[in-house]
Amino acid sequence: MKRIFDEKALRDFLKSSETADVFLLYGEEKYLVGKYTNAVINGANADELLRYNQESFDADELTDAVTMVPFGGGMRCIVITDVDVDGMQRAEFGKLCDILSQPMTLCRVIVSFPTLEFGLKSSQNSKKLIQLISENGICAELKKRSEQDIISFIEGKIKDSGCTVKRTVCAYLLSRCGYDMNLLSSEVDKLCAYRSGGEITERDVDDISTELLNASAFDISKKLMAGDLGGALKKLSDLYELREEPVAVLGALSTAFVDLYR
């Protein structure tokens, strides 16, 4: 039976008593791929942890790691991170598929893509790997969360850091910094370090966070439409200090003006 999970199904599976020998974690929300990769590693309670990446991956070495009994008879966890399966030679990819198809008793394998794009419709090897692991283990495609879920993520992370914040301020941070959860996590860390236990305000967000180009461009366009030339020039100066490419700024401004006229 194929098992391709979304985030909720994966979270429920990891909380249950069920287990699997092989996991494939991928998707457009890279923060969640990294988060659940760590959750699967921790859940394995392994005595030995082996990691492979694009530079260190070797199919023959992986075969030995999967088939050899771990020293002392404990559990071995193998993590394969950001390996370009679509760029593999046919023989090497075939070996990888053979390895992941065999039953494992004292080993858990996690194939994870926390930075590399994976699962594109045109990628034949990616499709084959998804098909294989969905039949022999667990595949999880971790998509972008909704706006309200990301606001809740920001709010929870701030409160876990010992600070307080209003939900409207979390929404404002999202509007400035975009929906990338890796970036938002970094921005929240900066804000919490700056405020150090107090309440985070919109002023703090303005002073500390880095505004995305598209958000800045939209703000500039609104100020120009309102006749606030000074405010627009101040925003443009901020982009200059961030060394944004002029062509990129012009493109973002054009898009912002089109959106305003719609």
ZIMOGI-V840649 format. One record per residue. N is the residue number from 1. RES is the residue in one letter. PSI is psi in radians with two decimals (* if undefined). Layout:
# ZIMOGI-V840649
N,RES,PSI  N,RES,PSI
This chain:
# ZIMOGI-V840649
1,M,2.30  2,K,2.43  3,R,1.70  4,I,1.95  5,F,2.67  6,D,-3.04  7,E,-0.78  8,K,-0.79  9,A,-0.69  10,L,-0.77  11,R,-0.75  12,D,-0.70  13,F,-0.77  14,L,-0.44  15,K,-0.32  16,S,-3.14  17,S,-0.04  18,E,2.80  19,T,2.98  20,A,2.68  21,D,-0.54  22,V,2.36  23,F,2.47  24,L,2.05  25,L,2.14  26,Y,3.09  27,G,2.99  28,E,-0.40  29,E,1.61  30,K,-0.52  31,Y,-0.76  32,L,-0.59  33,V,-0.81  34,G,-0.73  35,K,-0.85  36,Y,-0.43  37,T,-0.81  38,N,-0.63  39,A,-0.70  40,V,-0.71  41,I,-0.84  42,N,-0.63  43,G,-0.33  44,A,-0.41  45,N,0.81  46,A,2.60  47,D,-0.35  48,E,2.35  49,L,2.12  50,L,2.41  51,R,2.42  52,Y,2.50  53,N,-2.96  54,Q,-0.65  55,E,-0.64  56,S,-0.15  57,F,2.33  58,D,2.13  59,A,-0.69  60,D,-0.72  61,E,-0.65  62,L,-0.67  63,T,-0.79  64,D,-0.72  65,A,-0.61  66,V,-0.66  67,T,-0.47  68,M,2.43  69,V,2.27  70,P,2.59  71,F,2.21  72,G,-0.06  73,G,0.20  74,G,-2.97  75,M,2.40  76,R,2.32  77,C,2.22  78,I,2.17  79,V,2.10  80,I,1.96  81,T,2.21  82,D,0.74  83,V,2.24  84,D,1.52  85,V,-0.50  86,D,-0.32  87,G,0.03  88,M,2.59  89,Q,2.68  90,R,-0.73  91,A,-0.76  92,E,-0.71  93,F,-0.64  94,G,-0.72  95,K,-0.73  96,L,-0.77  97,C,-0.70  98,D,-0.74  99,I,-0.82  100,L,-0.20  101,S,-0.37  102,Q,2.62  103,P,2.54  104,M,2.34  105,T,-0.81  106,L,0.59  107,C,2.48  108,R,2.31  109,V,2.29  110,I,2.07  111,V,2.07  112,S,2.53  113,F,1.27  114,P,-0.22  115,T,-0.61  116,L,2.41  117,E,2.42  118,F,2.61  119,G,0.29  120,L,2.55  121,K,-0.50  122,S,-0.04  123,S,1.88  124,Q,-0.80  125,N,-0.66  126,S,-0.78  127,K,-0.76  128,K,-0.70  129,L,-0.72  130,I,-0.79  131,Q,-0.81  132,L,-0.89  133,I,-0.53  134,S,-0.41  135,E,-0.38  136,N,-0.14  137,G,-2.35  138,I,2.20  139,C,2.40  140,A,2.09  141,E,2.01  142,L,1.76  143,K,3.04  144,K,2.46  145,R,2.85  146,S,2.87  147,E,-0.80  148,Q,-0.63  149,D,-0.65  150,I,-0.67  151,I,-0.72  152,S,-0.66  153,F,-0.81  154,I,-0.82  155,E,-0.78  156,G,-0.71  157,K,-0.68  158,I,-0.79  159,K,-0.63  160,D,-0.42  161,S,0.01  162,G,0.14  163,C,2.96  164,T,2.73  165,V,2.58  166,K,2.61  167,R,-0.57  168,T,-0.57  169,V,-0.64  170,C,-0.73  171,A,-0.63  172,Y,-0.73  173,L,-0.73  174,L,-0.71  175,S,-0.51  176,R,-0.63  177,C,-0.14  178,G,-3.04  179,Y,0.00  180,D,2.04  181,M,-0.48  182,N,-0.80  183,L,-0.78  184,L,-0.69  185,S,-0.74  186,S,-0.72  187,E,-0.68  188,V,-0.73  189,D,-0.73  190,K,-0.77  191,L,-0.73  192,C,-0.64  193,A,-0.65  194,Y,-0.77  195,R,-0.49  196,S,1.05  197,G,-0.19  198,G,-2.89  199,E,2.30  200,I,2.24  201,T,3.01  202,E,-0.60  203,R,-0.71  204,D,-0.74  205,V,-0.75  206,D,-0.70  207,D,-0.58  208,I,-0.69  209,S,2.75  210,T,2.05  211,E,2.37  212,L,2.68  213,L,-0.82  214,N,-0.68  215,A,-0.72  216,S,-0.76  217,A,-0.71  218,F,-0.69  219,D,-0.72  220,I,-0.80  221,S,-0.69  222,K,-0.70  223,K,-0.68  224,L,-0.72  225,M,-0.51  226,A,-0.02  227,G,0.23  228,D,1.32  229,L,-0.69  230,G,-0.77  231,G,-0.68  232,A,-0.72  233,L,-0.60  234,K,-0.76  235,K,-0.70  236,L,-0.67  237,S,-0.66  238,D,-0.71  239,L,-0.64  240,Y,-0.74  241,E,-0.52  242,L,-0.02  243,R,0.66  244,E,2.50  245,E,2.27  246,P,-0.70  247,V,-0.69  248,A,-0.69  249,V,-0.78  250,L,-0.74  251,G,-0.75  252,A,-0.68  253,L,-0.72  254,S,-0.77  255,T,-0.72  256,A,-0.75  257,F,-0.68  258,V,-0.76  259,D,-0.66  260,L,-0.56  261,Y,-0.20  262,R,*
